[in-house]
Amino acid sequence: MRLTKNQQAALRCLPEAGRFDVPPRNQGQIVLVSYACSADYIYERAYDQSDRTVTITAYQHPRHECDFYPLHVMLEQHLSALLAAQRKRAEAQENAASSDMRCMTSTPEPC
């Protein structure tokens, strides 16, 4: 099996990752998924306890912080920003309407 240059680099950096940590939500499963990190890569190790196989997947660090967010998190943030802007517009319209009503209902001052 031939490895690409990127795969070779990820394999060379694997010892730098240190210990793989299993998040609490993954503990006690048949397939234990754990993670480790080096300067250039994020490693995911899946250990299948039923047949004792190990799969290690290497991911390059994201270029931008938002690249690391799952899509649903980005959508939730965008939706909450849109809702906040919509609420602000509705409040501004309500304030403008109420100030117009005050002008219309106020009694004129005598000359």
Secondary structure, DSSP 8 states (H G I E B T S, - for coil): ----HHHHHHHHHGGGG---B--GGGTT-SEEEEEEE-SSEEEEEEEETTTTEEEEEEEE--SSGGGGS-HHHHHHHHHHHHHHHHHHHHHHHHHHHHHHHHHHHS-----
